[in-house]
Amino acid sequence: MIKIVINGALGKMGKTVINAVSNEKDMTFVKGLDADDNLNNYLKDNKVDVVVDFTRPESRMENVKAILSNGAHAVIGTTGFTDEDLDQVKKWCSEYKKNVIIGPNFAIGTIFQMHFAKIAAKHFDTAEIVEYHHDQKVDFPSGTAVKTAQLMSEERDKFNLNTKDKVANIEGARGGDFKGIKIHSVRLPGMVAHQEVIFGATGQYLTLRHDATSRECYMPGVLLSIREVINRTGLTYGLEDIFGLS
């Protein structure tokens, strides 16, 4: 049995993960922790196999270190990781001999969307990303949008070289920029998580869209990651390899 702690247990994602884990025959839900609890102290006193973390971006590195240094593997749904963060996580994995899966997104539909976007990026040199989330999401752009842009940039160094957007009537109106890919973040009540990757060419455009209408769509990916993290080595960033798409 895989003994599991859920960090961020009082959040909407945390509650959904607890329900999913509790229904699996090979998993034991041990404890739910949240902002008022001390993750490091709990793990010092209690042996668990995997900690699933869905908390806030500002606590991401502190939580990863606490998990690994106390002898557990980590499945991380918290976003905000930079390249420098990921390098540090790799070092911690090596130092503590534990493994981490960081999922910018756990929905299989989004994993395929990102994979298709990477393929399309070979053939389209103009592209933009629009991501939509609920108004309580604190970070922007989403980790999914950043990961999508990273995958696309593996196929092409620079996008939108001929776009003539030189005059800003309102600063920031063109969104963020990742190697020429404009990323736009929408935050509105009533939304869960949605993303469009839009490619353009003369006489045509291609839109790849994914809509998450409930948090249950992430659970197959979370459960698969819990099972996989025990047997992997070091850091896995993104679920492409887990789904056989890398």
Secondary structure, 3 states (H helix, E strand, C coil): CEEEEEECCCCHHHHHHHHHHHCCCCEEEEEEECCCCCHHHHHHHCCCCEEEECCCHHHHHHHHHHHHHCCCEEEECCCCCCHHHHHHHHHHHHHHCCCEEECCCCCHHHHHHHHHHHHHHCCCCCEEEEEEECCCCCCCCCHHHHHHHHHHHCCCCCCCCCCCCCCCCCCCCCCEEECCEEEEEEECCCCCEEEEEEEEECCEEEEEEEEECCHHHHHHHHHHHHHHHCCCCCEEECCCCCCCCC
